[in-house]
Amino acid sequence: MHELGTVIYVIETIEKLAVENKLSAVNSITLQVGEVSTIVPDYLVNFWKFARKRSELLKDTELKIENLKAVTFCQDCEKTYPTVQYGKQCPYCSNYNTFLVTGNEFVIKEIEAM
């Protein structure tokens, strides 16, 4: 359950940016979470509801999550495929000469502030 630590990191980052940019309120925060990032979006939401109350700036801030699908690229046949469905082995040529293109991200994408 590293999601609590992740939420605390997001809160600290947003509060720092708020001071630097003289923000008075933050309406929403959008996070992008990769499908294979090991972050559980439901846990993020639950911890967010708890942790935001400790921040005067963020106590009413909405957390939005965009899920990013995991995609793998095969270097042998040069095709991409859904990682979760097929794993490391390419479904087109059956080789293992593959790498993850997207799906491991955790990004603060957007801060809607005033």
Secondary structure as GFF3:
##gff-version 3
##sequence-region A 1 114
A	DSSP	alpha_helix	3	20	.	.	.	ID=ss1
A	DSSP	beta_strand	26	34	.	.	.	ID=ss2
A	DSSP	alpha_helix	41	51	.	.	.	ID=ss3
A	DSSP	three_ten_helix	52	54	.	.	.	ID=ss4
A	DSSP	beta_strand	62	68	.	.	.	ID=ss5
A	DSSP	beta_strand	71	74	.	.	.	ID=ss6
A	DSSP	beta_strand	80	82	.	.	.	ID=ss7
A	DSSP	alpha_helix	83	86	.	.	.	ID=ss8
A	DSSP	beta_strand	98	102	.	.	.	ID=ss9
A	DSSP	beta_strand	106	113	.	.	.	ID=ss10
###
